[in-house]
Structure formats: C-alpha cells, structure tokens
Amino acid sequence: MLNNGCVPSESGPTEVTADFRFTRVMAEQAARARLTLDDDQLSLIARIDALGQQLVSTTGRPQGVYVWGRTGRGKSFILDHFFASLPLAARRRVHFHHFFRELHQRLNAPGAPDLQTVMRQMTSGCRLLCFDEFHLHDPGDAMLIKALLEHLFQHGIVLLATSNYPPEMLLPNPLYHDRFLPSIALIRAHLTVVALNGEEDYRERHLSQDNAFCSGRMWVNPNAQQRQLYDLPSLPGEPVSLTVGYRTLLAAAASPALLHFTFTQLCQAATAVMDYLTL
C-alpha cells in the first residue's frame, strides 16, 4: 500500500510537548536491558536528544543526523526508542529501500505525475523522516537521491538516517561514484554525521546456547532418498519462472509455501535490493 505522506504513528506519543529528554529514556531502557552504553553511544544519544528537543519545542529547521557504524553497534536500538518516545505526530520511519521502491512504483504508475509532485505526496505533513539502512548500490538511483535530499532540505524536513557506511562510501563502485559526490556534499552540509564506532557487537548479548541455532539439519544437494525421508520438495527438470516486482527470476522449485533457489539463481543472477525485499 502506498503511503501518502506522514501520518500519526499507531504507537507511541503523538502530542507535542517540550518536556522530552531522550537521554532519560535511553538510560531507563539501558538499565532495563542491563546494558552499559559506551562513550560513542552516549554521544549519539545526546545529539539525538538535542534534535528531539528542537523538534518538539520550535518551528525552526533543526539539523538532521546521519549515523553510521558497523552492524551490531546499537543504531537500530537507539532509533527504535527515539522514534517511539518522540512526542511528535508528523514523523515517518521507513526502510530506505522500501521508500525507494514506493517512489519507483509511483513514478511508473499509469498517468504518474512528475518527480517533484511524487516527492511532495510522499513527504506531505512530515517534519521528521527517519531512514533505516541508508545505502545505494544502483547507479540509476543516484540522481533520484540527490533530488530527494534537495527536496527534504528545501522544505525543512528533518532527516535522521542510519547506515553501515560513512557518506563517502555510498555508491562505492568507482565507475559510478562520481555521480553521487553532489549528494555526499549535501549530506555533509545539511546533516551532522556521527560515527558509532567501538568493538562490542551488542547483538551477541542476546545469544546463548538456549536461544542460538543449535539443532536441525542442513542438506547440500540432498539425494532423492533424503528428500523423501525429510519431506523435502522434489525439483523439476526445468527452472520455474516467476515475476518479482518488475523482474522475472528463475527458481529451482516453487510451491504455495516455498521457493527453492540455487545459489547461482539467487546470488549470481541480475538481481537488485528491491528483488530481495519483495521476496
């Protein structure tokens, strides 16, 4: 379903109030989860706390934040609680590639309006837009991202984005990286870039022998007897063609509840991030 701009979240506060302290929220959440926040995390929380206070107490244009760091450093943990606790109705949070999939759907729809109109529709009423997993692999999207960033900054929409990469490593392919340099300059000019470094992977705090994967079977090229014994689907002689979004992919087998791909079909074919999200 297409989203027409920002709508009040179904969960979390929606009344605007100046009494908002994200540092207090995160101290409570960390204590509840028995986590000790490191210096980088505390610095990021303080910066986002200042952003939140500006959002709920003024009508100006606070500077957004671009947070990058390797996986497991707590980016989503912090953003989850900020978005849930921020007393601001005019906010939207979306996975970056989901947003771009919607943008492409709107632009390719019959009788679609121009790009500027579509972007106005998708951000209508937004004061804060949060992007999870901001990254770019498709060089064809480079100009679209530049237009989107310009639209957000020109209309005073605050952007809060998380990424696994610093701005300079977006669209890293050297054949196309130059196309993204203007967008990198926009990010550096309009957003505070915060590196969430550190050595600890907080995801490992939740792993134990009891809840980790420690049972089950993995078969590499199972034979007919193994397929029958463990109720594995049989493979047809020819690949199965299926439509995923605007692309046709080949699968080794398909049933109402199962798609079977070979590594070559899924990882070496001409696929894109949107295909994996759709699957």
N, C-alpha and C positions, 0 to 999 in steps of 0.2 A: 504494500500500500504506500502511495506517495504521501510525503509529509508536506503540508502547506505551512511552512514557517515554524515558529516556536509556539508551543502550546504548554500550559502548565503541566508539570510532572504529576503522575498519579500518586507518587510517594514523596515524602519529604515536605518541608515547609514551603509555602508559597507567598506568605505575607511579608512584604518588605519592611525590615526593621534595621535600625542602626546598631542594635545590640547583637553583634555577631563576632565571635572570636574563634577562628578556626584552630588556633594554637591550643585552645582549651579542648575543642572537640577531639583533636588528634591525641592529646595527652590522655584523655579518657579512653579512646579506642586502643591506644598502645598498651595502656595498663590492663584493659580487658583481655587483649590478645597476648599479654605477657611478653611484649616486645620492648627492646631498648632501642630507641631511634638514634641513629648516628648523626654526626655533625652535618653531613650533606642533606639528609632528610629534614633535620630541624631547620636548616637554612631555607630549603624549598618551602616548607610549611609556613615559615614566617613570611616569605614573599607572597604566597598564595593567600595568607591571612590578610595582608595589606590590600591585595587585589579585591578580596571579598568585601572588606570594609568600604573600599571605594565604590564598589558596585551597588551596595545597599544604602549608602548614605549620600551619594552625589548623583548628579545628572551629567557629569563631565565624561571624559574619554580616558579611563584608566588604561595603562599599557598592559597588554596581554602577556602571556608567558608561554615559552616553548621549552618543554622539559625533555631532556634526552638522557639515556643511560641504558646499559645492557639489561636484558630481561632478569626479573627476579629482584630488582632493586627497590620495589615498592611504588612505582609510578602509578599503577592502576589502583593500588590500595589507598594512596593519598587522594587521587582524583575521585574515587568512589565516594569517599566520605565528604570531600568538599562539595561535590555536586548534590549529594543527598541532604547536606545540612545547610546549604546556602539558601537563605530566605529571599529568593528572587524567582518570580514566576517566568519571566521572559528569558528562559535558558533552554538550550538543547544540547544533548550529548549524543554523539553518533560515532561509530567506527568510520575512519576516514574513507576506506574503500566502499563501505555501504553508501556514504554520502555521494561519492563519485558515480557509483552505479545508478543511484537515483537521478543524478544530474544527466547522465547519458540517456536514461530512459525518457526523461522529459524532453531532451533535445531531439531525440529520434522519434518521438510520437508524431502521428499524423497532425498536421496543422500546428506544429510546435512553434512557440514564439521565439524571439531571439535570445541570445545568451544572457544579456543583462536582465531581461524580464524574468527568465527562469531563475536566476540567482536571487532576484528580489522576492519571488514567490517562496523560494526555499528558506530564506532568512527573514521573512516578514515577521516583525514583532520581536526579533531576537535582540537581546542586549549582550548575552554571553553565548558563545558557541564553543563547545568542547569537542575536540577531535582525539580519538584514540588511535594509536598506531599510525601516525603521520609518516608516510613514506611514498616514494614514487619510483616505479620501475618502467612504466610505459612512457616513452618519449612523446607520444601523441598527446598526453595529458599536460605536458609542461606549460603550454600557453593557457590552458584552462585554469590551472592552478594560479598562474600569475593574475589572470582576470578575477578569480575568486578572491585572492588576497587583496587586490586593489579595491574590490567591491566592499569587503569587510572593513578595511581601514577607512575608506572614504565615507562610509555610513556609520562610523562609530561603533561597530560591533566588536566586542572584545573577544579575542581568540585565545583559548587555552588548549595547547596541543601537547601530546606525549609522543615520543618517538624513541626508537632504539639507536638513532643515529644523530650526530650533530648536523646542522643545516648544510654544511659543506659536503656532506656525504650523501645527500639526497640525489637521486638520479645519477648514480656513480659511474655509469657506462661512459668512458672517455669520449666515445663517438658523439654523445648527445649532451654531455654535462654542461657545455657552454649554453645550451638553450635554457637551463634552469638558473643560471647566475643572476638574472634580474629578480627572480623570486627569492633567492637566498639573500640578496640585498634588501628586499622588502621585509623579510623575516628579521634580519639583524636590525633594521631601522625601527620597526614597529613593535617588536616583541622583546621581552627580557629572556635571554637564552640561559637556561640553568642546566648544568651538568650534574646528574645524580650518579656520582661515581661510588667507589667503595668496593670491597671484596666480597662481602657476605651476600649470598643468594637467599632471600627470605622465603622463597618457596620451599626450601629444604627444611624449614622449621616445621612444616606440616606433614613431612614424610616419616613414616615409621614402618616397622615390619608388619604391623597390623593393617595399615591402610595402603601400603605400596603394592604394586603389581607383583605378586609372588606365586601365582597359580595360573593354570590354563595351559593351552598348547599353541605352539606356532608351527605351521607346516610350510615348508618351502617346496613348491611343486608337488603337492600330495598326489599319490597314485590313485587309481580307481578304488582299490580296496580301502584305503584310508578315507576317501571321500564318502564311501558307503557307511563305514563304521562310525564316523563322527558327523554324519548328516551334512557334509559339505556339498555345495551345489556343483553339479557337473558343468563342464564347459562345452559350449557349442563348437562346432568345427570352424565357424566364421565369426569374426568380431561383430558385436551388436552396435548399431549406430544410434545415438541419442542426441537430442538437442539440449544444450545447456546455455540458457540465455540466447545470445545471437550466434553461438558457435555450435558446430557439430563435433562431438567427440566419439571415439570408439572405446567400447568396453568389452572385456573378455566374456562377461555374462551379466544378465540383468534379470531381476525378479521384482515383484512389488515392494519387497523389503530389503533388497540387497543389490548393490552394484559391485561387480568384480572387475578391477583394473589390474593390468600388469604394470610393473614399474615403468616400462617403456611408454605405455599408453598414457599414463598419468603424469610422468615427470620429464619425458623427453619429447613429447608432442608440443605443438604450438598452442600452449595454454597461457592464461593470464590469471592474475589475482582474482578477478571477478568470477572466473570459472570455478575456482576452489571455494569461494564464498557461496556460490549458488549450490554447489554440490553439498 
